[in-house]
Amino acid sequence: MAVIQKKKILFISHEFSPYNEETDFAKVLNALAVKSNETGYEVRVIMPRFGTINERRHRLHEVVRLSGININVDKQDYPLVIKVASLPNARLQVYFMDNEDMYKRKHNFHEEDGTVFDDNAVRSIFFCKGALETVKKFGWPPDVIHVHGWMSALIPMYIKAYYKKEPVFANSKIVYSPTKSVMPGKLSETFMQQLLISTPLKDKDVEIYNQGSNFDMFMGGAKHADAVIFPDTEVDKKVIDSVKPSRSKKVLKFETEIDDITNIMELYNNLAS
């Protein structure tokens, strides 16, 4: 008798409850991962290991067999350390992309006085490339990849433009969800240059990200996704108005209520079928 393979869902986000909660949708992502796991999907989560995440409390430990690769960003190699924790009350793994220079800070995106970190662009590129290289190392082909927020917004573009010939992503459908603007200001003025230097891409692949504002990042993530979820009314209305449903792109508006994730689960099921 042939063994039926479980469908796989991967969540990639800078926030995920209980580890980092920038918006209410962090709890929704947790609920979606747990529900997907309970209904027969194989689920994994990838997020940055911010310095604000308490490793001892959440029982993070390094996965030595996965660590040890370098991620090239802006002509520099940065070592990627991968840590893992089991999500409380659920049998699924959360993987943390770690690099001491990138993430070991008291605040996630800015100094204590509100000054934006001038390397947020590099940190975003490192996270997105590191996440996808980790999935390759897993040898774990996701059927659905739910990408959330500005920091992960390069993921849909990377998969469609740079990793499109990678077997592990050959059948992956991408869901993107923007959120309210949690990134202060813009990414560096050299963001586009850093993006093109870090990965062999064409201008047309990255031009929508433009100056690296929240709006640009959200629009880039939405453009390259197969489906877009608008999780709350605080998303920039210009983004909502600019993303139109079509035969090739599903659009779902979602009020942020954890107890009603039925529509999103239906979306996953349709994309994975």
C-alpha positions as a LaTeX table, in Angstrom:
\begin{tabular}{lrrr}
\hline
Residue & $x$ (\AA) & $y$ (\AA) & $z$ (\AA) \\
\hline
Met1 & 0.00 & 0.00 & 0.00 \\
Ala2 & 1.36 & 3.42 & $-0.95$ \\
Val3 & 2.12 & 5.73 & 1.95 \\
Ile4 & 0.17 & 8.99 & 1.76 \\
Gln5 & 2.50 & 11.91 & 2.39 \\
Lys6 & 1.27 & 14.64 & 4.69 \\
Lys7 & 0.88 & 18.07 & 3.17 \\
Lys8 & 3.42 & 20.55 & 4.53 \\
Ile9 & 2.94 & 24.15 & 5.67 \\
Leu10 & 5.83 & 26.47 & 6.47 \\
Phe11 & 5.39 & 29.76 & 8.34 \\
Ile12 & 8.08 & 32.44 & 7.92 \\
Ser13 & 7.66 & 35.56 & 10.01 \\
His14 & 9.49 & 38.05 & 12.25 \\
Glu15 & 6.70 & 37.59 & 14.81 \\
Phe16 & 5.08 & 34.48 & 16.20 \\
Ser17 & 3.43 & 34.03 & 19.58 \\
Pro18 & 4.70 & 33.48 & 22.26 \\
Tyr19 & 8.23 & 34.39 & 21.15 \\
Asn20 & 7.73 & 37.83 & 19.60 \\
Glu21 & 4.45 & 39.73 & 19.37 \\
Glu22 & 4.69 & 42.95 & 17.38 \\
Thr23 & 1.00 & 42.83 & 16.36 \\
Asp24 & $-2.12$ & 40.82 & 17.19 \\
Phe25 & $-1.47$ & 38.63 & 14.15 \\
Ala26 & 1.39 & 36.90 & 15.99 \\
Lys27 & $-1.25$ & 35.04 & 17.98 \\
Val28 & $-3.24$ & 34.28 & 14.85 \\
Leu29 & $-0.15$ & 32.72 & 13.24 \\
Asn30 & 0.27 & 30.56 & 16.33 \\
Ala31 & $-3.38$ & 29.46 & 16.11 \\
Leu32 & $-3.02$ & 28.70 & 12.39 \\
Ala33 & 0.10 & 26.61 & 12.93 \\
Val34 & $-1.48$ & 24.65 & 15.79 \\
Lys35 & $-4.76$ & 24.10 & 13.88 \\
Ser36 & $-2.88$ & 23.02 & 10.73 \\
Asn37 & $-0.86$ & 20.58 & 12.81 \\
Glu38 & $-3.98$ & 19.18 & 14.47 \\
Thr39 & $-5.76$ & 18.67 & 11.14 \\
Gly40 & $-3.04$ & 16.55 & 9.58 \\
Tyr41 & $-0.55$ & 18.97 & 8.07 \\
Glu42 & 3.15 & 18.74 & 8.80 \\
Val43 & 4.07 & 22.18 & 10.10 \\
Arg44 & 7.29 & 24.11 & 10.69 \\
Val45 & 7.94 & 27.72 & 11.63 \\
Ile46 & 10.98 & 29.90 & 10.89 \\
Met47 & 11.68 & 33.26 & 12.56 \\
Pro48 & 14.65 & 35.41 & 13.63 \\
Arg49 & 16.22 & 34.77 & 17.02 \\
Phe50 & 15.93 & 38.32 & 18.29 \\
Gly51 & 17.81 & 39.26 & 21.45 \\
Thr52 & 14.45 & 39.97 & 23.05 \\
Ile53 & 13.63 & 36.24 & 22.97 \\
Asn54 & 14.58 & 34.50 & 26.21 \\
Glu55 & 16.38 & 31.30 & 25.19 \\
Arg56 & 16.20 & 29.68 & 28.62 \\
Arg57 & 12.50 & 30.35 & 29.14 \\
His58 & 11.59 & 29.06 & 25.69 \\
Arg59 & 14.15 & 26.22 & 25.76 \\
Leu60 & 15.96 & 27.04 & 22.55 \\
His61 & 18.94 & 24.89 & 21.60 \\
Glu62 & 21.24 & 24.86 & 18.61 \\
Val63 & 20.72 & 22.38 & 15.78 \\
Val64 & 24.36 & 21.63 & 15.01 \\
Arg65 & 23.62 & 19.55 & 11.91 \\
Leu66 & 21.84 & 22.52 & 10.30 \\
Ser67 & 24.15 & 25.30 & 11.48 \\
Gly68 & 27.50 & 26.10 & 9.93 \\
Ile69 & 26.61 & 27.67 & 6.60 \\
Asn70 & 27.41 & 31.25 & 5.66 \\
Ile71 & 24.90 & 33.66 & 4.14 \\
Asn72 & 26.34 & 36.22 & 1.76 \\
Val73 & 24.89 & 39.71 & 2.12 \\
Asp74 & 26.40 & 42.80 & 0.50 \\
Lys75 & 29.66 & 40.96 & $-0.33$ \\
Gln76 & 30.12 & 39.71 & 3.23 \\
Asp77 & 29.65 & 36.21 & 4.61 \\
Tyr78 & 27.71 & 35.95 & 7.86 \\
Pro79 & 27.57 & 32.66 & 9.79 \\
Leu80 & 24.07 & 31.28 & 10.26 \\
Val81 & 23.31 & 29.53 & 13.53 \\
Ile82 & 20.03 & 27.63 & 13.68 \\
Lys83 & 18.23 & 27.01 & 16.94 \\
Val84 & 15.00 & 25.19 & 17.62 \\
Ala85 & 12.24 & 25.02 & 20.20 \\
Ser86 & 9.05 & 23.04 & 20.50 \\
Leu87 & 5.94 & 25.18 & 20.44 \\
Pro88 & 4.23 & 24.92 & 23.85 \\
Asn89 & 1.24 & 22.58 & 23.83 \\
Ala90 & 1.87 & 21.52 & 20.22 \\
Arg91 & 4.05 & 18.92 & 18.58 \\
Leu92 & 5.71 & 21.18 & 16.05 \\
Gln93 & 9.10 & 22.82 & 15.72 \\
Val94 & 9.99 & 26.51 & 15.58 \\
Tyr95 & 13.38 & 27.23 & 14.00 \\
Phe96 & 15.25 & 30.43 & 14.84 \\
Met97 & 17.73 & 32.05 & 12.45 \\
Asp98 & 20.52 & 33.43 & 14.61 \\
Asn99 & 23.60 & 35.55 & 14.15 \\
Glu100 & 25.04 & 37.43 & 17.10 \\
Asp101 & 25.95 & 40.57 & 15.14 \\
Met102 & 22.52 & 40.70 & 13.49 \\
Tyr103 & 20.06 & 40.00 & 16.28 \\
Lys104 & 21.59 & 40.12 & 19.76 \\
Arg105 & 20.11 & 43.51 & 20.68 \\
Lys106 & 17.79 & 44.92 & 23.33 \\
His107 & 15.28 & 46.05 & 20.70 \\
Asn108 & 14.24 & 44.41 & 17.46 \\
Phe109 & 14.39 & 47.22 & 14.89 \\
His110 & 15.59 & 50.39 & 16.60 \\
Glu111 & 17.72 & 51.79 & 19.41 \\
Glu112 & 16.21 & 52.55 & 22.80 \\
Asp113 & 15.81 & 56.21 & 21.77 \\
Gly114 & 13.91 & 55.19 & 18.62 \\
Thr115 & 16.81 & 55.56 & 16.18 \\
Val116 & 16.35 & 52.99 & 13.43 \\
Phe117 & 19.11 & 50.39 & 13.09 \\
Asp118 & 21.04 & 51.33 & 9.95 \\
Asp119 & 21.54 & 47.65 & 9.05 \\
Asn120 & 17.85 & 46.60 & 9.01 \\
Ala121 & 18.15 & 45.98 & 5.26 \\
Val122 & 21.07 & 43.60 & 5.77 \\
Arg123 & 19.24 & 41.88 & 8.63 \\
Ser124 & 16.17 & 41.35 & 6.43 \\
Ile125 & 18.17 & 39.97 & 3.48 \\
Phe126 & 20.11 & 37.68 & 5.84 \\
Phe127 & 16.92 & 36.36 & 7.42 \\
Cys128 & 15.12 & 35.71 & 4.12 \\
Lys129 & 18.08 & 34.00 & 2.45 \\
Gly130 & 18.90 & 32.09 & 5.64 \\
Ala131 & 15.34 & 30.81 & 5.96 \\
Leu132 & 15.25 & 29.49 & 2.39 \\
Glu133 & 18.72 & 27.95 & 2.60 \\
Thr134 & 17.59 & 26.21 & 5.78 \\
Val135 & 14.56 & 24.74 & 4.03 \\
Lys136 & 16.88 & 23.46 & 1.29 \\
Lys137 & 19.03 & 21.86 & 3.97 \\
Phe138 & 15.93 & 20.27 & 5.52 \\
Gly139 & 15.11 & 18.68 & 2.16 \\
Trp140 & 11.53 & 19.40 & 3.22 \\
Pro141 & 9.34 & 20.65 & 0.31 \\
Pro142 & 6.49 & 22.83 & 1.65 \\
Asp143 & 3.16 & 22.77 & $-0.17$ \\
Val144 & 2.18 & 26.12 & 1.33 \\
Ile145 & 4.50 & 28.86 & 2.62 \\
His146 & 2.80 & 31.54 & 4.69 \\
Val147 & 5.06 & 34.60 & 4.74 \\
His148 & 4.19 & 37.45 & 7.09 \\
Gly149 & 5.30 & 41.04 & 7.59 \\
Trp150 & 7.88 & 43.42 & 6.14 \\
Met151 & 10.99 & 41.56 & 7.28 \\
Ser152 & 10.01 & 38.42 & 5.32 \\
Ala153 & 8.64 & 40.26 & 2.28 \\
Leu154 & 11.57 & 39.30 & 0.05 \\
Ile155 & 10.72 & 35.58 & 0.40 \\
Pro156 & 8.02 & 35.43 & $-2.34$ \\
Met157 & 10.32 & 37.23 & $-4.78$ \\
Tyr158 & 13.31 & 35.03 & $-3.94$ \\
Ile159 & 11.27 & 31.87 & $-4.53$ \\
Lys160 & 9.79 & 33.09 & $-7.82$ \\
Ala161 & 12.98 & 34.69 & $-9.20$ \\
Tyr162 & 16.07 & 33.07 & $-7.64$ \\
Tyr163 & 15.00 & 29.71 & $-6.21$ \\
Lys164 & 12.47 & 28.88 & $-8.93$ \\
Lys165 & 14.54 & 25.92 & $-10.16$ \\
Glu166 & 15.07 & 24.48 & $-6.67$ \\
Pro167 & 13.16 & 21.18 & $-6.42$ \\
Val168 & 12.25 & 21.82 & $-2.78$ \\
Phe169 & 10.15 & 24.85 & $-3.82$ \\
Ala170 & 8.89 & 23.53 & $-7.17$ \\
Asn171 & 5.31 & 23.02 & $-5.99$ \\
Ser172 & 5.13 & 25.59 & $-3.21$ \\
Lys173 & 2.25 & 28.06 & $-3.12$ \\
Ile174 & 2.98 & 31.31 & $-1.31$ \\
Val175 & 0.61 & 33.18 & 0.98 \\
Tyr176 & 1.66 & 36.68 & 2.01 \\
Ser177 & 0.14 & 38.73 & 4.82 \\
Pro178 & 1.19 & 42.35 & 5.42 \\
Thr179 & 0.40 & 43.94 & 8.74 \\
Lys180 & 0.35 & 47.36 & 10.33 \\
Ser181 & 3.56 & 49.34 & 9.88 \\
Val182 & 5.93 & 48.18 & 12.64 \\
Met183 & 9.15 & 49.10 & 10.83 \\
Pro184 & 10.12 & 52.68 & 11.71 \\
Gly185 & 11.20 & 54.75 & 8.73 \\
Lys186 & 12.76 & 53.10 & 5.68 \\
Leu187 & 15.54 & 50.67 & 5.02 \\
Ser188 & 18.92 & 52.08 & 4.04 \\
Glu189 & 19.36 & 54.20 & 0.92 \\
Thr190 & 21.62 & 51.45 & $-0.42$ \\
Phe191 & 18.97 & 48.74 & 0.08 \\
Met192 & 18.39 & 48.06 & $-3.61$ \\
Gln193 & 22.11 & 47.91 & $-4.27$ \\
Gln194 & 22.62 & 45.54 & $-1.33$ \\
Leu195 & 19.77 & 43.36 & $-2.60$ \\
Leu196 & 21.26 & 43.03 & $-6.08$ \\
Ile197 & 24.81 & 42.48 & $-4.83$ \\
Ser198 & 23.72 & 39.80 & $-2.36$ \\
Thr199 & 21.86 & 37.65 & $-4.89$ \\
Pro200 & 21.99 & 37.40 & $-8.71$ \\
Leu201 & 18.70 & 39.10 & $-9.53$ \\
Lys202 & 17.36 & 41.31 & $-12.30$ \\
Asp203 & 16.25 & 44.90 & $-11.79$ \\
Lys204 & 12.67 & 43.94 & $-12.71$ \\
Asp205 & 12.62 & 41.37 & $-9.89$ \\
Val206 & 13.33 & 43.92 & $-7.18$ \\
Glu207 & 12.13 & 47.26 & $-8.52$ \\
Ile208 & 8.82 & 47.11 & $-6.66$ \\
Tyr209 & 10.66 & 47.17 & $-3.33$ \\
Asn210 & 12.04 & 50.56 & $-4.35$ \\
Gln211 & 13.09 & 52.53 & $-1.25$ \\
Gly212 & 12.35 & 49.82 & 1.30 \\
Ser213 & 9.45 & 51.51 & 3.08 \\
Asn214 & 6.71 & 49.45 & 4.74 \\
Phe215 & 4.55 & 50.15 & 1.68 \\
Asp216 & 7.26 & 49.00 & $-0.75$ \\
Met217 & 7.98 & 45.83 & 1.22 \\
Phe218 & 4.30 & 44.97 & 1.51 \\
Met219 & 3.71 & 45.55 & $-2.19$ \\
Gly220 & 6.71 & 43.41 & $-3.13$ \\
Gly221 & 5.55 & 40.54 & $-0.95$ \\
Ala222 & 2.01 & 40.76 & $-2.33$ \\
Lys223 & 3.08 & 40.99 & $-5.98$ \\
His224 & 5.01 & 37.72 & $-5.93$ \\
Ala225 & 2.58 & 35.74 & $-3.76$ \\
Asp226 & $-0.13$ & 33.35 & $-4.95$ \\
Ala227 & $-2.52$ & 34.59 & $-2.27$ \\
Val228 & $-2.65$ & 37.66 & $-0.02$ \\
Ile229 & $-4.28$ & 37.93 & 3.39 \\
Phe230 & $-5.02$ & 41.37 & 4.78 \\
Pro231 & $-5.17$ & 40.61 & 8.50 \\
Asp232 & $-6.50$ & 43.86 & 9.97 \\
Thr233 & $-7.82$ & 47.31 & 9.18 \\
Glu234 & $-4.49$ & 48.92 & 10.12 \\
Val235 & $-2.80$ & 47.79 & 6.91 \\
Asp236 & $-2.06$ & 50.77 & 4.65 \\
Lys237 & $-5.23$ & 51.29 & 2.59 \\
Lys238 & $-3.06$ & 52.00 & $-0.46$ \\
Val239 & $-1.73$ & 48.45 & $-0.23$ \\
Ile240 & $-5.21$ & 46.98 & 0.10 \\
Asp241 & $-6.52$ & 49.00 & $-2.85$ \\
Ser242 & $-3.53$ & 48.10 & $-5.02$ \\
Val243 & $-3.78$ & 44.33 & $-4.65$ \\
Lys244 & $-6.60$ & 42.95 & $-6.79$ \\
Pro245 & $-7.86$ & 39.37 & $-6.82$ \\
Ser246 & $-7.45$ & 37.48 & $-10.08$ \\
Arg247 & $-7.45$ & 33.96 & $-11.45$ \\
Ser248 & $-3.82$ & 33.61 & $-10.37$ \\
Lys249 & $-4.01$ & 35.52 & $-7.08$ \\
Lys250 & $-6.48$ & 34.99 & $-4.25$ \\
Val251 & $-7.15$ & 37.88 & $-1.86$ \\
Leu252 & $-8.64$ & 37.37 & 1.60 \\
Lys253 & $-9.57$ & 40.07 & 4.10 \\
Phe254 & $-9.41$ & 38.87 & 7.67 \\
Glu255 & $-10.45$ & 40.52 & 10.90 \\
Thr256 & $-7.90$ & 39.60 & 13.55 \\
Glu257 & $-9.92$ & 37.18 & 15.64 \\
Ile258 & $-8.16$ & 34.02 & 16.76 \\
Asp259 & $-11.42$ & 32.12 & 17.17 \\
Asp260 & $-12.33$ & 32.42 & 13.49 \\
Ile261 & $-9.53$ & 31.20 & 11.25 \\
Thr262 & $-11.79$ & 29.04 & 9.09 \\
Asn263 & $-11.33$ & 31.09 & 5.92 \\
Ile264 & $-7.56$ & 30.97 & 6.14 \\
Met265 & $-7.60$ & 27.22 & 6.75 \\
Glu266 & $-9.81$ & 26.82 & 3.66 \\
Leu267 & $-7.31$ & 28.88 & 1.70 \\
Tyr268 & $-4.46$ & 26.59 & 2.80 \\
Asn269 & $-6.49$ & 23.52 & 1.83 \\
Asn270 & $-7.26$ & 24.91 & $-1.64$ \\
Leu271 & $-3.66$ & 25.88 & $-2.31$ \\
Ala272 & $-2.29$ & 22.56 & $-1.06$ \\
Ser273 & $-4.72$ & 20.39 & $-3.06$ \\
\hline
\end{tabular}
